[in-house]
Amino acid sequence: MKNKIIFQTFVLFFLVTCTTNNPRKNPQIETFHFSDDFKVNTADQDTFFINIELSLGFEKSNKALSNELRKREPQLRIIINLALASKTKEEASSMKGQLELRETIKTSINSILTNGKISEVYFDELTIN
């Protein structure tokens, strides 16, 4: 099962790196990296947890948004923790579930931002135990 999760994460990473919004291919995208990983229990009755290293992509020329993300990091962490905690191990392990999780995080964060919008949510590393 762990190999399947690693494989799905690799495939998802590959798909993300092939998109035009990837900062490695599009110099117009800047990334905001969180200071610490996220470690959250899943919504399962059994004890599982998600450990994720996450970053956000946004328009590089938007310095006001870059400053806002930095200043609001504690609030952003709460939003992301709530989104992660709402997922079961199965949901967080599937490619569909991970894509839905990215969209949930992006929509939730964009709803509170005042200086622009994030365009991408990158899972730099994802482990589910």
N, CA, C and O atoms as CSV, one atom per row, in Angstrom:
chain,resi,resn,atom,element,x,y,z
A,1,MET,N,N,0.828,-1.194,0.000
A,1,MET,CA,C,0.000,0.000,0.000
A,1,MET,C,C,0.871,1.256,0.000
A,1,MET,O,O,0.571,2.222,-0.701
A,2,LYS,N,N,1.961,1.241,0.794
A,2,LYS,CA,C,2.835,2.408,0.869
A,2,LYS,C,C,3.478,2.675,-0.496
A,2,LYS,O,O,3.631,3.830,-0.893
A,3,ASN,N,N,3.858,1.604,-1.221
A,3,ASN,CA,C,4.431,1.781,-2.556
A,3,ASN,C,C,3.425,2.391,-3.507
A,3,ASN,O,O,3.788,3.188,-4.372
A,4,LYS,N,N,2.155,2.021,-3.354
A,4,LYS,CA,C,1.109,2.581,-4.200
A,4,LYS,C,C,0.968,4.079,-3.947
A,4,LYS,O,O,0.818,4.858,-4.888
A,5,ILE,N,N,1.018,4.481,-2.681
A,5,ILE,CA,C,0.917,5.901,-2.327
A,5,ILE,C,C,2.108,6.662,-2.894
A,5,ILE,O,O,1.951,7.750,-3.448
A,6,ILE,N,N,3.303,6.086,-2.755
A,6,ILE,CA,C,4.496,6.738,-3.291
A,6,ILE,C,C,4.385,6.866,-4.802
A,6,ILE,O,O,4.704,7.916,-5.360
A,7,PHE,N,N,3.934,5.806,-5.470
A,7,PHE,CA,C,3.771,5.844,-6.920
A,7,PHE,C,C,2.753,6.905,-7.328
A,7,PHE,O,O,3.003,7.676,-8.255
A,8,GLN,N,N,1.607,6.952,-6.646
A,8,GLN,CA,C,0.578,7.949,-6.977
A,8,GLN,C,C,1.103,9.359,-6.762
A,8,GLN,O,O,0.821,10.262,-7.550
A,9,THR,N,N,1.864,9.542,-5.698
A,9,THR,CA,C,2.439,10.859,-5.435
A,9,THR,C,C,3.425,11.229,-6.531
A,9,THR,O,O,3.463,12.378,-6.972
A,10,PHE,N,N,4.227,10.257,-6.973
A,10,PHE,CA,C,5.176,10.508,-8.059
A,10,PHE,C,C,4.441,10.883,-9.340
A,10,PHE,O,O,4.826,11.832,-10.022
A,11,VAL,N,N,3.390,10.147,-9.667
A,11,VAL,CA,C,2.615,10.446,-10.870
A,11,VAL,C,C,2.006,11.836,-10.777
A,11,VAL,O,O,2.047,12.605,-11.737
A,12,LEU,N,N,1.448,12.151,-9.629
A,12,LEU,CA,C,0.853,13.472,-9.426
A,12,LEU,C,C,1.913,14.561,-9.545
A,12,LEU,O,O,1.670,15.597,-10.166
A,13,PHE,N,N,3.082,14.337,-8.958
A,13,PHE,CA,C,4.169,15.299,-9.061
A,13,PHE,C,C,4.563,15.489,-10.525
A,13,PHE,O,O,4.780,16.615,-10.973
A,14,PHE,N,N,4.654,14.390,-11.262
A,14,PHE,CA,C,5.001,14.455,-12.679
A,14,PHE,C,C,3.973,15.266,-13.458
A,14,PHE,O,O,4.331,16.095,-14.294
A,15,LEU,N,N,2.691,15.020,-13.179
A,15,LEU,CA,C,1.641,15.769,-13.873
A,15,LEU,C,C,1.722,17.259,-13.570
A,15,LEU,O,O,1.541,18.090,-14.461
A,16,VAL,N,N,1.991,17.592,-12.326
A,16,VAL,CA,C,2.085,18.998,-11.943
A,16,VAL,C,C,3.295,19.650,-12.600
A,16,VAL,O,O,3.207,20.793,-13.046
A,17,THR,N,N,4.412,18.953,-12.667
A,17,THR,CA,C,5.608,19.544,-13.256
A,17,THR,C,C,5.475,19.724,-14.762
A,17,THR,O,O,6.242,20.478,-15.360
A,18,CYS,N,N,4.532,19.058,-15.375
A,18,CYS,CA,C,4.328,19.193,-16.813
A,18,CYS,C,C,3.351,20.303,-17.178
A,18,CYS,O,O,3.155,20.578,-18.361
A,19,THR,N,N,2.741,20.939,-16.199
A,19,THR,CA,C,1.779,21.998,-16.500
A,19,THR,C,C,2.498,23.305,-16.750
A,19,THR,O,O,3.645,23.477,-16.336
A,20,THR,N,N,1.837,24.222,-17.420
A,20,THR,CA,C,2.445,25.520,-17.725
A,20,THR,C,C,2.550,26.397,-16.500
A,20,THR,O,O,3.303,27.371,-16.519
A,21,ASN,N,N,1.831,26.097,-15.438
A,21,ASN,CA,C,1.906,26.903,-14.225
A,21,ASN,C,C,3.040,26.481,-13.306
A,21,ASN,O,O,3.169,27.004,-12.200
A,22,ASN,N,N,3.849,25.556,-13.746
A,22,ASN,CA,C,4.969,25.107,-12.940
A,22,ASN,C,C,6.024,26.205,-12.900
A,22,ASN,O,O,6.438,26.689,-13.953
A,23,PRO,N,N,6.476,26.615,-11.701
A,23,PRO,CA,C,7.449,27.696,-11.617
A,23,PRO,C,C,8.777,27.357,-12.286
A,23,PRO,O,O,9.513,28.266,-12.672
A,24,ARG,N,N,9.101,26.081,-12.433
A,24,ARG,CA,C,10.343,25.709,-13.092
A,24,ARG,C,C,10.266,25.978,-14.594
A,24,ARG,O,O,11.292,26.213,-15.231
A,25,LYS,N,N,9.066,25.946,-15.163
A,25,LYS,CA,C,8.890,26.168,-16.596
A,25,LYS,C,C,8.341,27.551,-16.888
A,25,LYS,O,O,8.472,28.038,-18.012
A,26,ASN,N,N,7.741,28.182,-15.926
A,26,ASN,CA,C,7.129,29.481,-16.129
A,26,ASN,C,C,7.721,30.459,-15.114
A,26,ASN,O,O,7.337,30.452,-13.945
A,27,PRO,N,N,8.655,31.297,-15.561
A,27,PRO,CA,C,9.306,32.207,-14.626
A,27,PRO,C,C,8.374,33.289,-14.075
A,27,PRO,O,O,8.779,34.073,-13.216
A,28,GLN,N,N,7.131,33.339,-14.559
A,28,GLN,CA,C,6.170,34.333,-14.084
A,28,GLN,C,C,5.459,33.869,-12.812
A,28,GLN,O,O,4.663,34.617,-12.244
A,29,ILE,N,N,5.736,32.644,-12.362
A,29,ILE,CA,C,5.119,32.099,-11.153
A,29,ILE,C,C,6.151,32.079,-10.028
A,29,ILE,O,O,7.256,31.557,-10.184
A,30,GLU,N,N,5.769,32.655,-8.902
A,30,GLU,CA,C,6.603,32.630,-7.701
A,30,GLU,C,C,5.976,31.646,-6.725
A,30,GLU,O,O,4.768,31.412,-6.771
A,31,THR,N,N,6.781,31.071,-5.845
A,31,THR,CA,C,6.236,30.143,-4.855
A,31,THR,C,C,6.452,30.673,-3.443
A,31,THR,O,O,7.475,31.282,-3.128
A,32,PHE,N,N,5.461,30.420,-2.615
A,32,PHE,CA,C,5.531,30.715,-1.183
A,32,PHE,C,C,5.675,29.377,-0.474
A,32,PHE,O,O,4.812,28.510,-0.605
A,33,HIS,N,N,6.753,29.204,0.272
A,33,HIS,CA,C,7.002,27.964,1.006
A,33,HIS,C,C,6.692,28.183,2.479
A,33,HIS,O,O,7.128,29.170,3.072
A,34,PHE,N,N,5.949,27.273,3.059
A,34,PHE,CA,C,5.630,27.357,4.490
A,34,PHE,C,C,6.856,27.003,5.310
A,34,PHE,O,O,7.685,26.197,4.888
A,35,SER,N,N,6.969,27.604,6.475
A,35,SER,CA,C,8.150,27.420,7.312
A,35,SER,C,C,8.268,25.998,7.865
A,35,SER,O,O,9.377,25.521,8.104
A,36,ASP,N,N,7.147,25.324,8.068
A,36,ASP,CA,C,7.155,23.960,8.604
A,36,ASP,C,C,6.214,23.076,7.803
A,36,ASP,O,O,5.305,23.562,7.130
A,37,ASP,N,N,6.446,21.762,7.886
A,37,ASP,CA,C,5.535,20.793,7.285
A,37,ASP,C,C,4.207,20.808,8.037
A,37,ASP,O,O,4.109,21.343,9.141
A,38,PHE,N,N,3.200,20.218,7.426
A,38,PHE,CA,C,1.899,20.045,8.065
A,38,PHE,C,C,1.797,18.590,8.508
A,38,PHE,O,O,2.061,17.680,7.722
A,39,LYS,N,N,1.417,18.370,9.762
A,39,LYS,CA,C,1.232,17.024,10.309
A,39,LYS,C,C,-0.140,16.978,10.961
A,39,LYS,O,O,-0.368,17.601,11.998
A,40,VAL,N,N,-1.068,16.221,10.330
A,40,VAL,CA,C,-2.467,16.239,10.747
A,40,VAL,C,C,-3.023,14.820,10.745
A,40,VAL,O,O,-2.708,14.026,9.859
A,41,ASN,N,N,-3.853,14.503,11.742
A,41,ASN,CA,C,-4.558,13.224,11.730
A,41,ASN,C,C,-5.631,13.244,10.653
A,41,ASN,O,O,-6.233,14.283,10.379
A,42,THR,N,N,-5.863,12.086,10.045
A,42,THR,CA,C,-6.912,11.980,9.034
A,42,THR,C,C,-8.277,11.877,9.705
A,42,THR,O,O,-8.374,11.790,10.929
A,43,ALA,N,N,-9.319,11.887,8.897
A,43,ALA,CA,C,-10.693,11.805,9.409
A,43,ALA,C,C,-11.103,10.368,9.722
A,43,ALA,O,O,-12.242,10.135,10.124
A,44,ASP,N,N,-10.208,9.406,9.548
A,44,ASP,CA,C,-10.516,8.000,9.818
A,44,ASP,C,C,-10.705,7.748,11.310
A,44,ASP,O,O,-10.201,8.494,12.150
A,45,GLN,N,N,-11.452,6.666,11.628
A,45,GLN,CA,C,-11.586,6.278,13.030
A,45,GLN,C,C,-10.275,5.688,13.539
A,45,GLN,O,O,-9.908,5.891,14.697
A,46,ASP,N,N,-9.569,4.957,12.674
A,46,ASP,CA,C,-8.239,4.471,13.033
A,46,ASP,C,C,-7.268,5.646,12.976
A,46,ASP,O,O,-7.548,6.660,12.337
A,47,THR,N,N,-6.138,5.504,13.639
A,47,THR,CA,C,-5.180,6.596,13.698
A,47,THR,C,C,-4.230,6.551,12.504
A,47,THR,O,O,-3.371,5.675,12.410
A,48,PHE,N,N,-4.399,7.507,11.598
A,48,PHE,CA,C,-3.499,7.732,10.473
A,48,PHE,C,C,-3.160,9.216,10.479
A,48,PHE,O,O,-3.917,10.031,11.005
A,49,PHE,N,N,-2.033,9.557,9.899
A,49,PHE,CA,C,-1.732,10.980,9.803
A,49,PHE,C,C,-1.142,11.308,8.444
A,49,PHE,O,O,-0.552,10.464,7.769
A,50,ILE,N,N,-1.322,12.554,8.072
A,50,ILE,CA,C,-0.783,13.090,6.830
A,50,ILE,C,C,0.367,14.010,7.213
A,50,ILE,O,O,0.218,14.888,8.062
A,51,ASN,N,N,1.500,13.801,6.585
A,51,ASN,CA,C,2.647,14.697,6.732
A,51,ASN,C,C,2.910,15.271,5.348
A,51,ASN,O,O,3.197,14.529,4.409
A,52,ILE,N,N,2.814,16.582,5.219
A,52,ILE,CA,C,2.911,17.185,3.897
A,52,ILE,C,C,3.754,18.451,3.931
A,52,ILE,O,O,3.626,19.284,4.827
A,53,GLU,N,N,4.606,18.569,2.945
A,53,GLU,CA,C,5.345,19.801,2.697
A,53,GLU,C,C,4.638,20.472,1.526
A,53,GLU,O,O,4.467,19.865,0.468
A,54,LEU,N,N,4.237,21.694,1.710
A,54,LEU,CA,C,3.333,22.343,0.769
A,54,LEU,C,C,3.842,23.736,0.414
A,54,LEU,O,O,4.426,24.427,1.250
A,55,SER,N,N,3.613,24.141,-0.840
A,55,SER,CA,C,3.917,25.515,-1.243
A,55,SER,C,C,2.804,26.020,-2.154
A,55,SER,O,O,2.036,25.241,-2.718
A,56,LEU,N,N,2.737,27.341,-2.284
A,56,LEU,CA,C,1.690,27.993,-3.066
A,56,LEU,C,C,2.319,28.756,-4.219
A,56,LEU,O,O,3.345,29.414,-4.048
A,57,GLY,N,N,1.701,28.670,-5.405
A,57,GLY,CA,C,2.185,29.413,-6.567
A,57,GLY,C,C,1.289,30.601,-6.854
A,57,GLY,O,O,0.068,30.522,-6.723
A,58,PHE,N,N,1.920,31.724,-7.252
A,58,PHE,CA,C,1.161,32.937,-7.564
A,58,PHE,C,C,1.971,33.790,-8.537
A,58,PHE,O,O,3.150,33.525,-8.773
A,59,GLU,N,N,1.341,34.795,-9.089
A,59,GLU,CA,C,1.966,35.668,-10.077
A,59,GLU,C,C,3.178,36.376,-9.468
A,59,GLU,O,O,3.075,37.029,-8.429
A,60,LYS,N,N,4.318,36.233,-10.129
A,60,LYS,CA,C,5.579,36.734,-9.601
A,60,LYS,C,C,5.587,38.247,-9.386
A,60,LYS,O,O,6.212,38.727,-8.440
A,61,SER,N,N,4.926,38.981,-10.216
A,61,SER,CA,C,4.954,40.441,-10.123
A,61,SER,C,C,4.118,40.988,-8.962
A,61,SER,O,O,4.132,42.192,-8.704
A,62,ASN,N,N,3.392,40.115,-8.264
A,62,ASN,CA,C,2.494,40.564,-7.203
A,62,ASN,C,C,3.204,40.540,-5.840
A,62,ASN,O,O,3.042,39.603,-5.059
A,63,LYS,N,N,3.989,41.586,-5.573
A,63,LYS,CA,C,4.730,41.671,-4.303
A,63,LYS,C,C,3.793,41.853,-3.107
A,63,LYS,O,O,4.089,41.386,-2.008
A,64,ALA,N,N,2.650,42.539,-3.325
A,64,ALA,CA,C,1.692,42.725,-2.236
A,64,ALA,C,C,1.147,41.378,-1.767
A,64,ALA,O,O,0.966,41.164,-0.568
A,65,LEU,N,N,0.882,40.463,-2.714
A,65,LEU,CA,C,0.395,39.130,-2.347
A,65,LEU,C,C,1.485,38.345,-1.631
A,65,LEU,O,O,1.200,37.634,-0.667
A,66,SER,N,N,2.704,38.461,-2.078
A,66,SER,CA,C,3.819,37.782,-1.416
A,66,SER,C,C,3.908,38.215,0.047
A,66,SER,O,O,4.080,37.381,0.936
A,67,ASN,N,N,3.792,39.509,0.291
A,67,ASN,CA,C,3.819,40.025,1.668
A,67,ASN,C,C,2.612,39.557,2.464
A,67,ASN,O,O,2.739,39.211,3.639
A,68,GLU,N,N,1.434,39.542,1.833
A,68,GLU,CA,C,0.225,39.100,2.521
A,68,GLU,C,C,0.330,37.632,2.934
A,68,GLU,O,O,-0.050,37.274,4.049
A,69,LEU,N,N,0.839,36.786,2.046
A,69,LEU,CA,C,0.989,35.365,2.372
A,69,LEU,C,C,1.924,35.195,3.569
A,69,LEU,O,O,1.650,34.402,4.471
A,70,ARG,N,N,3.013,35.934,3.571
A,70,ARG,CA,C,3.969,35.838,4.671
A,70,ARG,C,C,3.333,36.291,5.989
A,70,ARG,O,O,3.498,35.636,7.018
A,71,LYS,N,N,2.617,37.399,5.954
A,71,LYS,CA,C,1.997,37.927,7.168
A,71,LYS,C,C,0.850,37.055,7.681
A,71,LYS,O,O,0.595,36.992,8.883
A,72,ARG,N,N,0.165,36.385,6.758
A,72,ARG,CA,C,-1.006,35.595,7.149
A,72,ARG,C,C,-0.709,34.101,7.265
A,72,ARG,O,O,-1.635,33.289,7.302
A,73,GLU,N,N,0.557,33.734,7.322
A,73,GLU,CA,C,0.912,32.314,7.381
A,73,GLU,C,C,0.190,31.567,8.505
A,73,GLU,O,O,-0.288,30.459,8.260
A,74,PRO,N,N,0.082,32.108,9.724
A,74,PRO,CA,C,-0.657,31.358,10.762
A,74,PRO,C,C,-2.111,31.074,10.362
A,74,PRO,O,O,-2.610,29.976,10.605
A,75,GLN,N,N,-2.779,32.030,9.766
A,75,GLN,CA,C,-4.163,31.841,9.325
A,75,GLN,C,C,-4.232,30.827,8.177
A,75,GLN,O,O,-5.141,29.998,8.131
A,76,LEU,N,N,-3.275,30.898,7.258
A,76,LEU,CA,C,-3.229,29.947,6.145
A,76,LEU,C,C,-3.003,28.524,6.662
A,76,LEU,O,O,-3.577,27.568,6.139
A,77,ARG,N,N,-2.174,28.394,7.679
A,77,ARG,CA,C,-1.908,27.067,8.253
A,77,ARG,C,C,-3.184,26.463,8.834
A,77,ARG,O,O,-3.423,25.264,8.687
A,78,ILE,N,N,-3.999,27.273,9.487
A,78,ILE,CA,C,-5.266,26.779,10.044
A,78,ILE,C,C,-6.174,26.284,8.914
A,78,ILE,O,O,-6.760,25.206,9.017
A,79,ILE,N,N,-6.289,27.054,7.855
A,79,ILE,CA,C,-7.119,26.660,6.706
A,79,ILE,C,C,-6.643,25.339,6.135
A,79,ILE,O,O,-7.451,24.451,5.862
A,80,ILE,N,N,-5.342,25.201,5.952
A,80,ILE,CA,C,-4.783,23.974,5.366
A,80,ILE,C,C,-4.955,22.794,6.315
A,80,ILE,O,O,-5.299,21.697,5.874
A,81,ASN,N,N,-4.721,22.997,7.611
A,81,ASN,CA,C,-4.910,21.916,8.589
A,81,ASN,C,C,-6.349,21.409,8.592
A,81,ASN,O,O,-6.584,20.204,8.667
A,82,LEU,N,N,-7.306,22.324,8.512
A,82,LEU,CA,C,-8.719,21.917,8.475
A,82,LEU,C,C,-9.035,21.117,7.212
A,82,LEU,O,O,-9.761,20.125,7.271
A,83,ALA,N,N,-8.496,21.542,6.082
A,83,ALA,CA,C,-8.726,20.819,4.826
A,83,ALA,C,C,-8.106,19.423,4.890
A,83,ALA,O,O,-8.724,18.450,4.457
A,84,LEU,N,N,-6.898,19.320,5.424
A,84,LEU,CA,C,-6.231,18.018,5.544
A,84,LEU,C,C,-6.975,17.089,6.499
A,84,LEU,O,O,-7.150,15.905,6.209
A,85,ALA,N,N,-7.409,17.621,7.628
A,85,ALA,CA,C,-8.079,16.811,8.653
A,85,ALA,C,C,-9.440,16.303,8.196
A,85,ALA,O,O,-9.975,15.367,8.791
A,86,SER,N,N,-10.005,16.892,7.166
A,86,SER,CA,C,-11.313,16.452,6.672
A,86,SER,C,C,-11.211,15.251,5.745
A,86,SER,O,O,-12.232,14.686,5.355
A,87,LYS,N,N,-9.995,14.853,5.385
A,87,LYS,CA,C,-9.790,13.748,4.439
A,87,LYS,C,C,-9.483,12.446,5.162
A,87,LYS,O,O,-8.797,12.430,6.184
A,88,THR,N,N,-10.005,11.358,4.614
A,88,THR,CA,C,-9.647,10.026,5.115
A,88,THR,C,C,-8.333,9.609,4.470
A,88,THR,O,O,-7.867,10.247,3.526
A,89,LYS,N,N,-7.749,8.554,4.975
A,89,LYS,CA,C,-6.513,8.029,4.393
A,89,LYS,C,C,-6.735,7.676,2.931
A,89,LYS,O,O,-5.898,7.976,2.079
A,90,GLU,N,N,-7.855,7.046,2.645
A,90,GLU,CA,C,-8.157,6.629,1.272
A,90,GLU,C,C,-8.280,7.840,0.343
A,90,GLU,O,O,-7.745,7.837,-0.766
A,91,GLU,N,N,-8.988,8.870,0.803
A,91,GLU,CA,C,-9.158,10.076,-0.017
A,91,GLU,C,C,-7.817,10.764,-0.267
A,91,GLU,O,O,-7.534,11.187,-1.388
A,92,ALA,N,N,-6.996,10.875,0.774
A,92,ALA,CA,C,-5.714,11.549,0.648
A,92,ALA,C,C,-4.704,10.736,-0.153
A,92,ALA,O,O,-3.726,11.283,-0.664
A,93,SER,N,N,-4.938,9.435,-0.264
A,93,SER,CA,C,-4.019,8.567,-0.999
A,93,SER,C,C,-4.303,8.512,-2.491
A,93,SER,O,O,-3.407,8.217,-3.282
A,94,SER,N,N,-5.521,8.790,-2.877
A,94,SER,CA,C,-5.873,8.679,-4.297
A,94,SER,C,C,-5.518,9.948,-5.049
A,94,SER,O,O,-5.496,11.037,-4.476
A,95,MET,N,N,-5.244,9.801,-6.321
A,95,MET,CA,C,-4.918,10.947,-7.150
A,95,MET,C,C,-6.091,11.919,-7.209
A,95,MET,O,O,-5.909,13.133,-7.120
A,96,LYS,N,N,-7.300,11.373,-7.361
A,96,LYS,CA,C,-8.492,12.216,-7.401
A,96,LYS,C,C,-8.641,13.001,-6.095
A,96,LYS,O,O,-8.933,14.197,-6.112
A,97,GLY,N,N,-8.438,12.322,-4.970
A,97,GLY,CA,C,-8.547,12.970,-3.672
A,97,GLY,C,C,-7.505,14.063,-3.483
A,97,GLY,O,O,-7.798,15.108,-2.902
A,98,GLN,N,N,-6.291,13.827,-3.971
A,98,GLN,CA,C,-5.239,14.832,-3.852
A,98,GLN,C,C,-5.535,16.048,-4.727
A,98,GLN,O,O,-5.287,17.183,-4.320
A,99,LEU,N,N,-6.060,15.816,-5.916
A,99,LEU,CA,C,-6.438,16.940,-6.780
A,99,LEU,C,C,-7.575,17.745,-6.157
A,99,LEU,O,O,-7.567,18.975,-6.209
A,100,GLU,N,N,-8.553,17.053,-5.568
A,100,GLU,CA,C,-9.652,17.745,-4.880
A,100,GLU,C,C,-9.138,18.525,-3.674
A,100,GLU,O,O,-9.596,19.635,-3.406
A,101,LEU,N,N,-8.187,17.942,-2.951
A,101,LEU,CA,C,-7.605,18.609,-1.790
A,101,LEU,C,C,-6.881,19.881,-2.213
A,101,LEU,O,O,-7.020,20.915,-1.560
A,102,ARG,N,N,-6.118,19.819,-3.284
A,102,ARG,CA,C,-5.436,21.013,-3.800
A,102,ARG,C,C,-6.441,22.107,-4.131
A,102,ARG,O,O,-6.238,23.272,-3.790
A,103,GLU,N,N,-7.526,21.723,-4.797
A,103,GLU,CA,C,-8.541,22.701,-5.190
A,103,GLU,C,C,-9.238,23.293,-3.960
A,103,GLU,O,O,-9.513,24.493,-3.920
A,104,THR,N,N,-9.518,22.466,-2.976
A,104,THR,CA,C,-10.136,22.943,-1.732
A,104,THR,C,C,-9.236,23.956,-1.032
A,104,THR,O,O,-9.694,25.011,-0.593
A,105,ILE,N,N,-7.956,23.622,-0.935
A,105,ILE,CA,C,-7.004,24.519,-0.285
A,105,ILE,C,C,-6.914,25.836,-1.060
A,105,ILE,O,O,-6.948,26.915,-0.467
A,106,LYS,N,N,-6.801,25.743,-2.375
A,106,LYS,CA,C,-6.682,26.947,-3.207
A,106,LYS,C,C,-7.915,27.840,-3.068
A,106,LYS,O,O,-7.785,29.050,-2.881
A,107,THR,N,N,-9.106,27.253,-3.158
A,107,THR,CA,C,-10.349,28.013,-3.059
A,107,THR,C,C,-10.491,28.653,-1.682
A,107,THR,O,O,-10.884,29.814,-1.573
A,108,SER,N,N,-10.176,27.905,-0.641
A,108,SER,CA,C,-10.303,28.421,0.732
A,108,SER,C,C,-9.336,29.573,0.991
A,108,SER,O,O,-9.709,30.579,1.593
A,109,ILE,N,N,-8.112,29.425,0.542
A,109,ILE,CA,C,-7.130,30.491,0.743
A,109,ILE,C,C,-7.501,31.722,-0.085
A,109,ILE,O,O,-7.439,32.846,0.414
A,110,ASN,N,N,-7.886,31.515,-1.341
A,110,ASN,CA,C,-8.238,32.649,-2.194
A,110,ASN,C,C,-9.430,33.434,-1.647
A,110,ASN,O,O,-9.557,34.631,-1.905
A,111,SER,N,N,-10.301,32.766,-0.896
A,111,SER,CA,C,-11.485,33.455,-0.367
A,111,SER,C,C,-11.140,34.501,0.695
A,111,SER,O,O,-11.952,35.384,0.975
A,112,ILE,N,N,-9.945,34.412,1.289
A,112,ILE,CA,C,-9.573,35.376,2.331
A,112,ILE,C,C,-8.517,36.385,1.881
A,112,ILE,O,O,-8.270,37.372,2.574
A,113,LEU,N,N,-7.897,36.147,0.734
A,113,LEU,CA,C,-6.827,37.032,0.278
A,113,LEU,C,C,-7.395,38.344,-0.260
A,113,LEU,O,O,-8.463,38.366,-0.871
A,114,THR,N,N,-6.676,39.424,-0.027
A,114,THR,CA,C,-7.130,40.741,-0.480
A,114,THR,C,C,-6.224,41.344,-1.554
A,114,THR,O,O,-6.616,42.298,-2.225
A,115,ASN,N,N,-5.016,40.798,-1.723
A,115,ASN,CA,C,-4.045,41.379,-2.658
A,115,ASN,C,C,-3.770,40.515,-3.879
A,115,ASN,O,O,-2.735,40.671,-4.527
A,116,GLY,N,N,-4.676,39.615,-4.198
A,116,GLY,CA,C,-4.487,38.734,-5.347
A,116,GLY,C,C,-4.941,37.328,-5.019
A,116,GLY,O,O,-5.551,37.085,-3.978
A,117,LYS,N,N,-4.639,36.410,-5.914
A,117,LYS,CA,C,-5.051,35.017,-5.757
A,117,LYS,C,C,-3.862,34.090,-6.015
A,117,LYS,O,O,-2.974,34.408,-6.805
A,118,ILE,N,N,-3.860,32.944,-5.339
A,118,ILE,CA,C,-2.864,31.921,-5.659
A,118,ILE,C,C,-3.380,31.142,-6.867
A,118,ILE,O,O,-4.588,30.977,-7.041
A,119,SER,N,N,-2.468,30.673,-7.684
A,119,SER,CA,C,-2.863,29.932,-8.878
A,119,SER,C,C,-2.612,28.435,-8.743
A,119,SER,O,O,-3.215,27.634,-9.457
A,120,GLU,N,N,-1.721,28.059,-7.826
A,120,GLU,CA,C,-1.363,26.651,-7.669
A,120,GLU,C,C,-1.111,26.297,-6.217
A,120,GLU,O,O,-0.711,27.138,-5.412
A,121,VAL,N,N,-1.357,25.020,-5.897
A,121,VAL,CA,C,-0.978,24.443,-4.614
A,121,VAL,C,C,-0.090,23.248,-4.957
A,121,VAL,O,O,-0.522,22.316,-5.635
A,122,TYR,N,N,1.140,23.285,-4.485
A,122,TYR,CA,C,2.101,22.221,-4.773
A,122,TYR,C,C,2.306,21.359,-3.542
A,122,TYR,O,O,2.564,21.878,-2.455
A,123,PHE,N,N,2.192,20.041,-3.702
A,123,PHE,CA,C,2.543,19.099,-2.648
A,123,PHE,C,C,3.990,18.694,-2.920
A,123,PHE,O,O,4.251,17.823,-3.750
A,124,ASP,N,N,4.921,19.324,-2.223
A,124,ASP,CA,C,6.322,19.044,-2.455
A,124,ASP,C,C,6.709,17.667,-1.926
A,124,ASP,O,O,7.556,16.982,-2.499
A,125,GLU,N,N,6.076,17.276,-0.827
A,125,GLU,CA,C,6.267,15.946,-0.257
A,125,GLU,C,C,5.009,15.563,0.486
A,125,GLU,O,O,4.428,16.382,1.199
A,126,LEU,N,N,4.581,14.317,0.325
A,126,LEU,CA,C,3.341,13.847,0.960
A,126,LEU,C,C,3.543,12.425,1.470
A,126,LEU,O,O,3.906,11.523,0.715
A,127,THR,N,N,3.301,12.243,2.762
A,127,THR,CA,C,3.389,10.920,3.379
A,127,THR,C,C,2.122,10.687,4.181
A,127,THR,O,O,1.672,11.562,4.921
A,128,ILE,N,N,1.546,9.489,4.025
A,128,ILE,CA,C,0.368,9.124,4.794
A,128,ILE,C,C,0.698,7.835,5.532
A,128,ILE,O,O,1.010,6.818,4.911
A,129,ASN,N,N,0.630,7.880,6.843
A,129,ASN,CA,C,0.925,6.699,7.679
A,129,ASN,C,C,-0.262,6.364,8.555
A,129,ASN,O,O,-0.208,5.406,9.327
